[in-house]
Amino acid sequence: MQNIQVYEAIISMLFVHPCYFQKLWQSKTIDQDLLQGWIFKIYKSHTEDARISNLLLSLALMIMEDEINQSDPTNAIEVHVKCFFTKLYRFLMNGQKCNTNFFREIAEHIILKIMIEEYDNDPLLKESMQMNMEQLDINKPENYYNLGCCLNNKNSKKSSVETEIMIERHMRVIKKMEIYLKNIFSQPSFGGSGMISKEICYFNKKLIDECKYVAEQKEKLFTESTPTKSKDRIEKVVKNAELLVIQLFFSEIGEYLLDSKSYGIFAPESYKELLSKANLTSITNTITSYFQQKKIIAKEEFDTLNIYLEVNSRKSSTIKPLINGLTAYGDYDITLENIILLTEEATELNSRYNAKLTVGDVMTIQNSLIQFLQYPNYFPAGNNDPLVVLLSSLGLEQIDISRFPDQILHHSLNLKINSEYFIFSFR
């Protein structure tokens, strides 16, 4: 590929200045899935690298501010489905070992301590395990709540007593999980323990602050509103933002429960039936519903469990210790951290390589950037903007990608992200 050094410089600029990606995202004139793919490829999954973590966090914060202003932060479903910042959040979170180790620890406790303890202390549960667990159809919602599987077979109906037993089991599991998490998050040393990355804690706090700020600005428009009503509405928004943080952070726990063996969580062979796919699916659905603060199934016989999942998960006594731990970022400051890391990197002339982007990716990026030359706000420095200078060296011409065979377009490049191209620019 010709002009490889120019392309390396362009990718280096996009890497170190996430504001370019933010402006591309804001424009809404480029395919959002394509743009997201570039971002994930350029920042890769190596977010153990503090430099990458800070840059990715900067981008997530900028996009979060835009999206919270444009959406209803009290509508968790809308935020999860429509907002890109939630994907960046999970991308960053799952790329840091301290976070994934913490999820594994939680899942391990639920499986090896809570579920096994439930089994050991419940004779009826042991007896019901003698049935063939694999016959249970876990794709039917009515079979999701069978921790211990009181069904004789997948077609039989549960009695009211059996349903009550299953509900009681699930509530005991949830309550024990609540106690376990509260004990962990309430420890005075939790904030500095490193169990959750400082970047994720920082983002959590900024998300809550942004939701509060937007609510305060909206309240100024209600000229007839009383101070008391305004305060109540703002407090409600803040609480919903805290619940959103809890939803975001614990959204990954289900995967660790369902695929526990892949994460190195093993139990003695004698508990094989207890930890069947059916039972793990059963308890995972209950736990996921708890963190999403929603009903597990719209059936009257499950009202007791539904009320607990919806109400208790929203209590201040439940939320406060979790939020205190999830926002404990200490003295971390993203701007200062970026200055220190960039200075060290530029001084030592550290370089890294990106082998995720293909020839087709780079060509499409070039075409998209050239297209945006017509928007003066996209390149604040005008013709002196480093990206404009680099694009000018390529002739400011868009490439007809259709002329190239797929074999070439899908060829991966090994691009050098070079410190010599870095300039100082911070949020």
Sequence and secondary structure as in RCSB ss.txt:
>XXXX:A:sequence
MQNIQVYEAIISMLFVHPCYFQKLWQSKTIDQDLLQGWIFKIYKSHTEDARISNLLLSLALMIMEDEINQSDPTN
AIEVHVKCFFTKLYRFLMNGQKCNTNFFREIAEHIILKIMIEEYDNDPLLKESMQMNMEQLDINKPENYYNLGCC
LNNKNSKKSSVETEIMIERHMRVIKKMEIYLKNIFSQPSFGGSGMISKEICYFNKKLIDECKYVAEQKEKLFTES
TPTKSKDRIEKVVKNAELLVIQLFFSEIGEYLLDSKSYGIFAPESYKELLSKANLTSITNTITSYFQQKKIIAKE
EFDTLNIYLEVNSRKSSTIKPLINGLTAYGDYDITLENIILLTEEATELNSRYNAKLTVGDVMTIQNSLIQFLQY
PNYFPAGNNDPLVVLLSSLGLEQIDISRFPDQILHHSLNLKINSEYFIFSFR
>XXXX:A:secstr
 TTHHHHHHHHHHHHH THHHHHHHHH  S HHHHHHHHHHHH S TTSHHHHHHHHHHHHHHHHHHHHHS TT 
HHHHHHH SHHHHHHHHHHTSHHHHHHHHHHHHIIIIIIIHHHHHT HHHHHHTTS GGGS TTSGGGS  TT  
 SSTT    HHHHHHHHHHHHHHHHHHHHHHHHHHT TTGGGS SS HHHHHHHHHHHHHHHHHHHHHHTT TT 
 HHHHHHHHHHHHHHHHHHHHHHHGGGHHHHHHTGGGGT    GGGTTTTSHHHHHHHHHHHHHHHTT  S   G
GGHHHHHHHHHGGGSHHHHHHHHHHHT  TT  HHHHHHHHHHHHHHHT EEEE   BHHHHHHHHHHHHHGGG 
TTTSTTGGGSHHHHHHHHTTS    GGGS HHHHT B  EEEEGGG      
